[in-house]
Amino acid sequence: MNEDYERTVISITDENDVKSTISLEKWTSDVLHEHFDDVHALIQRVYDEVCKQDTTRKLKLSRRKRGDYVRNLANKKAMELEPIELDLSDIELWFKS
């Protein structure tokens, strides 16, 4: 986890009914709060679905990996809601050795 980013901590209940947290980048959290009434409930639903699919598909994801999926899905949704316009015209230069 890059410590340069501000984080927002979201409280959840894990698959064992134990209180836990998931941290989101502040920008992601801010965008979600602008578009959803209850971000905590939203993140809980996403976490529950990740756990359900993990169990159903027998993926055996670690607790950290489940959190990573939730964070990635939250980031993806925030980007859909408020896309950031970037000039990536010279992206090919980034991948040259």
N, C-alpha and C positions, 0 to 999 in steps of 0.2 A: 504494500500500500504506500503510495506516494504521500508523504507528510506535508507537501507543499500546498495541497488542496484543503480548503475548509470543508468540514464534514458536518452533516446533520445526523444525529443518532435517532433511529426509529425503534421503538419498543415493539417486540412481537412475542408470541408464545410459540415455542418450537414444537416439533412433532411429539415430544414427550410431555407436553403441557408445562414446560419449564419456561419461565420468563427469560428472554434473551434480547439482543439488539442486532440491528443491521445498520451500518453507516452508509450514507449516500453522500455524494458530492453535493455541496451546498447549492450549486446551480441547478442540479437535477431536482433536488427537494423543492427549491423555490418554484420551478416551472410546474411541478406536479401540484403544489399547493395552489397555484393560480388556476388550475384546471379541474381539480377534484376537491370535493368538500372534506373528505376524510382520508388523508394520505396514509395514516397509520393503518386504517382498515384495508386500504388498497394494497399496501405492502404485505400485510398479513395474508390477504387472499392470494397474492402472487406466490408468497412463500409456501402456503398450503398446497397450491397447485404444483409447484416444483417438487415438494415432498411426495405428493400423490403420484406424480409421474415417475419419480425416482423409485418408489415402491413398486408400482405397476410394471414398469419396464425393467426392474431389478438392476438398476444402474449402479447402486452402492456408492452414491456420491458422498463425499466427506461433508461435514458441516460447513467448512470453508467454501467448498465448491458450490453448495446450495446457495450460500450467501452471494457468491460471485454471479451465479445465474440471476438471482433477484436484482442485484445491482445492474447487471448488463441489460436486463429487461426494462428496468426503471430508466436507465440512460437512453435506451432506444426510444421509449415512449416520450421522454422529454424532448429528444431530437425531432421526433415526428411533430410534436406540438409547437415547438419553437426552433425550427432549423437555424443553424448558424451558417451564414454565407461565407465560404472560404474560397480563396483563389488557389486552386490546386493545379493550375495549368502546367507547372513545371514539376509535377509529382514524380515523373520518371527519373529526374535527377536524384531524388532521395534514395532510390533503390539501386543506384549504380555504385559499384565498389570502387 
